[in-house]
Amino acid sequence: MVNQPSRATSARAAWQRSGAPNVEVTSIEDPGWRVRIKIRGTSLEDKDAHARRVERTEHDSFHTWLSKHVFDAECGALDLSEVLYEFRIWAEGARAPATRP
């Protein structure tokens, strides 16, 4: 029997070859999420940045910024879709995240 790559492995390889940004989503202990989208070598690499922080409650908040060609974000447990939306509107030119000092 020959081992063939799974669909997920094949899709990941196609994504990487396509030049699309690499995306990492990890859990953090607050509870919440950390999102890192690598944009080096994409049309987004030289986009301007500015601060975007929303704090509604202790666990309902997010912060986005750019650091070394990476769109970074941290958010509350229920705010992941909002952070991904923030990336989309920044990528489409409506607004830019902050460069973290």
PyMOL commands that place a pseudoatom at each C-alpha (Angstrom):
pseudoatom trace, name=CA, resn=MET, resi=1, chain=A, elem=C, hetatm=0, pos=[0.000, 0.000, 0.000]
pseudoatom trace, name=CA, resn=VAL, resi=2, chain=A, elem=C, hetatm=0, pos=[1.380, 3.415, -1.008]
pseudoatom trace, name=CA, resn=ASN, resi=3, chain=A, elem=C, hetatm=0, pos=[0.995, 6.271, 1.459]
pseudoatom trace, name=CA, resn=GLN, resi=4, chain=A, elem=C, hetatm=0, pos=[-0.713, 9.180, -0.249]
pseudoatom trace, name=CA, resn=PRO, resi=5, chain=A, elem=C, hetatm=0, pos=[-0.902, 12.655, 1.237]
pseudoatom trace, name=CA, resn=SER, resi=6, chain=A, elem=C, hetatm=0, pos=[-4.187, 13.538, 2.887]
pseudoatom trace, name=CA, resn=ARG, resi=7, chain=A, elem=C, hetatm=0, pos=[-6.451, 16.166, 1.343]
pseudoatom trace, name=CA, resn=ALA, resi=8, chain=A, elem=C, hetatm=0, pos=[-5.469, 18.557, 4.132]
pseudoatom trace, name=CA, resn=THR, resi=9, chain=A, elem=C, hetatm=0, pos=[-1.760, 18.047, 3.403]
pseudoatom trace, name=CA, resn=SER, resi=10, chain=A, elem=C, hetatm=0, pos=[-2.335, 18.538, -0.315]
pseudoatom trace, name=CA, resn=ALA, resi=11, chain=A, elem=C, hetatm=0, pos=[-4.430, 21.658, 0.273]
pseudoatom trace, name=CA, resn=ARG, resi=12, chain=A, elem=C, hetatm=0, pos=[-1.790, 23.104, 2.621]
pseudoatom trace, name=CA, resn=ALA, resi=13, chain=A, elem=C, hetatm=0, pos=[0.952, 22.476, 0.048]
pseudoatom trace, name=CA, resn=ALA, resi=14, chain=A, elem=C, hetatm=0, pos=[-1.140, 24.133, -2.694]
pseudoatom trace, name=CA, resn=TRP, resi=15, chain=A, elem=C, hetatm=0, pos=[-1.801, 27.109, -0.386]
pseudoatom trace, name=CA, resn=GLN, resi=16, chain=A, elem=C, hetatm=0, pos=[1.923, 27.516, 0.307]
pseudoatom trace, name=CA, resn=ARG, resi=17, chain=A, elem=C, hetatm=0, pos=[2.842, 27.268, -3.384]
pseudoatom trace, name=CA, resn=SER, resi=18, chain=A, elem=C, hetatm=0, pos=[0.174, 29.802, -4.325]
pseudoatom trace, name=CA, resn=GLY, resi=19, chain=A, elem=C, hetatm=0, pos=[1.998, 32.617, -2.532]
pseudoatom trace, name=CA, resn=ALA, resi=20, chain=A, elem=C, hetatm=0, pos=[-0.958, 33.147, -0.203]
pseudoatom trace, name=CA, resn=PRO, resi=21, chain=A, elem=C, hetatm=0, pos=[-0.109, 34.419, 3.293]
pseudoatom trace, name=CA, resn=ASN, resi=22, chain=A, elem=C, hetatm=0, pos=[0.579, 31.821, 5.977]
pseudoatom trace, name=CA, resn=VAL, resi=23, chain=A, elem=C, hetatm=0, pos=[-2.022, 31.889, 8.730]
pseudoatom trace, name=CA, resn=GLU, resi=24, chain=A, elem=C, hetatm=0, pos=[-1.568, 30.736, 12.328]
pseudoatom trace, name=CA, resn=VAL, resi=25, chain=A, elem=C, hetatm=0, pos=[-4.370, 30.682, 14.888]
pseudoatom trace, name=CA, resn=THR, resi=26, chain=A, elem=C, hetatm=0, pos=[-3.445, 29.586, 18.406]
pseudoatom trace, name=CA, resn=SER, resi=27, chain=A, elem=C, hetatm=0, pos=[-5.266, 29.658, 21.705]
pseudoatom trace, name=CA, resn=ILE, resi=28, chain=A, elem=C, hetatm=0, pos=[-4.062, 31.890, 24.539]
pseudoatom trace, name=CA, resn=GLU, resi=29, chain=A, elem=C, hetatm=0, pos=[-4.797, 31.586, 28.236]
pseudoatom trace, name=CA, resn=ASP, resi=30, chain=A, elem=C, hetatm=0, pos=[-6.973, 34.673, 28.725]
pseudoatom trace, name=CA, resn=PRO, resi=31, chain=A, elem=C, hetatm=0, pos=[-9.046, 32.739, 27.223]
pseudoatom trace, name=CA, resn=GLY, resi=32, chain=A, elem=C, hetatm=0, pos=[-8.824, 33.823, 23.640]
pseudoatom trace, name=CA, resn=TRP, resi=33, chain=A, elem=C, hetatm=0, pos=[-6.957, 33.632, 20.356]
pseudoatom trace, name=CA, resn=ARG, resi=34, chain=A, elem=C, hetatm=0, pos=[-3.701, 34.811, 18.793]
pseudoatom trace, name=CA, resn=VAL, resi=35, chain=A, elem=C, hetatm=0, pos=[-3.758, 35.272, 15.012]
pseudoatom trace, name=CA, resn=ARG, resi=36, chain=A, elem=C, hetatm=0, pos=[-0.630, 35.722, 12.871]
pseudoatom trace, name=CA, resn=ILE, resi=37, chain=A, elem=C, hetatm=0, pos=[-0.903, 36.194, 9.119]
pseudoatom trace, name=CA, resn=LYS, resi=38, chain=A, elem=C, hetatm=0, pos=[2.441, 36.419, 7.327]
pseudoatom trace, name=CA, resn=ILE, resi=39, chain=A, elem=C, hetatm=0, pos=[2.259, 38.938, 4.497]
pseudoatom trace, name=CA, resn=ARG, resi=40, chain=A, elem=C, hetatm=0, pos=[5.903, 39.102, 3.338]
pseudoatom trace, name=CA, resn=GLY, resi=41, chain=A, elem=C, hetatm=0, pos=[6.084, 38.766, -0.428]
pseudoatom trace, name=CA, resn=THR, resi=42, chain=A, elem=C, hetatm=0, pos=[2.398, 39.617, -0.946]
pseudoatom trace, name=CA, resn=SER, resi=43, chain=A, elem=C, hetatm=0, pos=[0.712, 42.763, -2.236]
pseudoatom trace, name=CA, resn=LEU, resi=44, chain=A, elem=C, hetatm=0, pos=[-0.045, 43.606, 1.430]
pseudoatom trace, name=CA, resn=GLU, resi=45, chain=A, elem=C, hetatm=0, pos=[3.610, 43.756, 2.473]
pseudoatom trace, name=CA, resn=ASP, resi=46, chain=A, elem=C, hetatm=0, pos=[3.954, 47.551, 2.184]
pseudoatom trace, name=CA, resn=LYS, resi=47, chain=A, elem=C, hetatm=0, pos=[0.514, 48.659, 3.414]
pseudoatom trace, name=CA, resn=ASP, resi=48, chain=A, elem=C, hetatm=0, pos=[0.335, 51.413, 6.018]
pseudoatom trace, name=CA, resn=ALA, resi=49, chain=A, elem=C, hetatm=0, pos=[-0.612, 50.657, 9.604]
pseudoatom trace, name=CA, resn=HIS, resi=50, chain=A, elem=C, hetatm=0, pos=[-2.456, 52.350, 12.464]
pseudoatom trace, name=CA, resn=ALA, resi=51, chain=A, elem=C, hetatm=0, pos=[-3.802, 51.292, 15.886]
pseudoatom trace, name=CA, resn=ARG, resi=52, chain=A, elem=C, hetatm=0, pos=[-6.940, 49.213, 16.204]
pseudoatom trace, name=CA, resn=ARG, resi=53, chain=A, elem=C, hetatm=0, pos=[-7.985, 48.245, 19.697]
pseudoatom trace, name=CA, resn=VAL, resi=54, chain=A, elem=C, hetatm=0, pos=[-11.516, 47.437, 20.829]
pseudoatom trace, name=CA, resn=GLU, resi=55, chain=A, elem=C, hetatm=0, pos=[-12.201, 46.672, 24.496]
pseudoatom trace, name=CA, resn=ARG, resi=56, chain=A, elem=C, hetatm=0, pos=[-15.854, 46.095, 25.337]
pseudoatom trace, name=CA, resn=THR, resi=57, chain=A, elem=C, hetatm=0, pos=[-15.367, 43.828, 28.374]
pseudoatom trace, name=CA, resn=GLU, resi=58, chain=A, elem=C, hetatm=0, pos=[-12.492, 41.831, 29.892]
pseudoatom trace, name=CA, resn=HIS, resi=59, chain=A, elem=C, hetatm=0, pos=[-13.177, 38.857, 27.573]
pseudoatom trace, name=CA, resn=ASP, resi=60, chain=A, elem=C, hetatm=0, pos=[-14.758, 40.724, 24.642]
pseudoatom trace, name=CA, resn=SER, resi=61, chain=A, elem=C, hetatm=0, pos=[-11.905, 42.630, 23.049]
pseudoatom trace, name=CA, resn=PHE, resi=62, chain=A, elem=C, hetatm=0, pos=[-9.289, 42.562, 20.319]
pseudoatom trace, name=CA, resn=HIS, resi=63, chain=A, elem=C, hetatm=0, pos=[-6.078, 44.304, 19.290]
pseudoatom trace, name=CA, resn=THR, resi=64, chain=A, elem=C, hetatm=0, pos=[-4.512, 44.212, 15.816]
pseudoatom trace, name=CA, resn=TRP, resi=65, chain=A, elem=C, hetatm=0, pos=[-1.088, 45.432, 14.702]
pseudoatom trace, name=CA, resn=LEU, resi=66, chain=A, elem=C, hetatm=0, pos=[1.675, 44.869, 12.155]
pseudoatom trace, name=CA, resn=SER, resi=67, chain=A, elem=C, hetatm=0, pos=[5.145, 43.660, 13.107]
pseudoatom trace, name=CA, resn=LYS, resi=68, chain=A, elem=C, hetatm=0, pos=[7.869, 42.614, 10.653]
pseudoatom trace, name=CA, resn=HIS, resi=69, chain=A, elem=C, hetatm=0, pos=[5.548, 41.788, 7.746]
pseudoatom trace, name=CA, resn=VAL, resi=70, chain=A, elem=C, hetatm=0, pos=[3.055, 39.959, 9.968]
pseudoatom trace, name=CA, resn=PHE, resi=71, chain=A, elem=C, hetatm=0, pos=[-0.537, 40.978, 10.695]
pseudoatom trace, name=CA, resn=ASP, resi=72, chain=A, elem=C, hetatm=0, pos=[-0.905, 40.126, 14.396]
pseudoatom trace, name=CA, resn=ALA, resi=73, chain=A, elem=C, hetatm=0, pos=[-3.985, 40.063, 16.570]
pseudoatom trace, name=CA, resn=GLU, resi=74, chain=A, elem=C, hetatm=0, pos=[-5.087, 38.948, 19.998]
pseudoatom trace, name=CA, resn=CYS, resi=75, chain=A, elem=C, hetatm=0, pos=[-8.726, 38.626, 20.915]
pseudoatom trace, name=CA, resn=GLY, resi=76, chain=A, elem=C, hetatm=0, pos=[-11.240, 37.213, 23.335]
pseudoatom trace, name=CA, resn=ALA, resi=77, chain=A, elem=C, hetatm=0, pos=[-12.628, 33.707, 22.963]
pseudoatom trace, name=CA, resn=LEU, resi=78, chain=A, elem=C, hetatm=0, pos=[-15.700, 34.852, 20.992]
pseudoatom trace, name=CA, resn=ASP, resi=79, chain=A, elem=C, hetatm=0, pos=[-13.973, 37.508, 18.859]
pseudoatom trace, name=CA, resn=LEU, resi=80, chain=A, elem=C, hetatm=0, pos=[-12.029, 35.413, 16.336]
pseudoatom trace, name=CA, resn=SER, resi=81, chain=A, elem=C, hetatm=0, pos=[-14.417, 36.068, 13.447]
pseudoatom trace, name=CA, resn=GLU, resi=82, chain=A, elem=C, hetatm=0, pos=[-14.229, 39.813, 14.176]
pseudoatom trace, name=CA, resn=VAL, resi=83, chain=A, elem=C, hetatm=0, pos=[-10.412, 39.751, 14.006]
pseudoatom trace, name=CA, resn=LEU, resi=84, chain=A, elem=C, hetatm=0, pos=[-10.519, 37.902, 10.675]
pseudoatom trace, name=CA, resn=TYR, resi=85, chain=A, elem=C, hetatm=0, pos=[-12.981, 40.520, 9.434]
pseudoatom trace, name=CA, resn=GLU, resi=86, chain=A, elem=C, hetatm=0, pos=[-10.557, 43.248, 10.593]
pseudoatom trace, name=CA, resn=PHE, resi=87, chain=A, elem=C, hetatm=0, pos=[-7.831, 41.617, 8.505]
pseudoatom trace, name=CA, resn=ARG, resi=88, chain=A, elem=C, hetatm=0, pos=[-10.147, 41.561, 5.509]
pseudoatom trace, name=CA, resn=ILE, resi=89, chain=A, elem=C, hetatm=0, pos=[-11.084, 45.247, 5.711]
pseudoatom trace, name=CA, resn=TRP, resi=90, chain=A, elem=C, hetatm=0, pos=[-7.429, 46.192, 6.254]
pseudoatom trace, name=CA, resn=ALA, resi=91, chain=A, elem=C, hetatm=0, pos=[-6.366, 44.067, 3.261]
pseudoatom trace, name=CA, resn=GLU, resi=92, chain=A, elem=C, hetatm=0, pos=[-9.064, 45.660, 1.110]
pseudoatom trace, name=CA, resn=GLY, resi=93, chain=A, elem=C, hetatm=0, pos=[-7.838, 49.138, 2.062]
pseudoatom trace, name=CA, resn=ALA, resi=94, chain=A, elem=C, hetatm=0, pos=[-10.501, 50.368, 4.454]
pseudoatom trace, name=CA, resn=ARG, resi=95, chain=A, elem=C, hetatm=0, pos=[-8.215, 50.610, 7.520]
pseudoatom trace, name=CA, resn=ALA, resi=96, chain=A, elem=C, hetatm=0, pos=[-4.777, 49.544, 8.768]
pseudoatom trace, name=CA, resn=PRO, resi=97, chain=A, elem=C, hetatm=0, pos=[-3.715, 47.842, 12.035]
pseudoatom trace, name=CA, resn=ALA, resi=98, chain=A, elem=C, hetatm=0, pos=[-1.091, 49.304, 14.353]
pseudoatom trace, name=CA, resn=THR, resi=99, chain=A, elem=C, hetatm=0, pos=[2.644, 48.812, 14.274]
pseudoatom trace, name=CA, resn=ARG, resi=100, chain=A, elem=C, hetatm=0, pos=[3.437, 47.605, 17.796]
pseudoatom trace, name=CA, resn=PRO, resi=101, chain=A, elem=C, hetatm=0, pos=[6.271, 49.530, 19.494]
for i in range(1, 101): cmd.bond("trace and resi %d" % i, "trace and resi %d" % (i + 1))
show_as sticks, trace
zoom trace
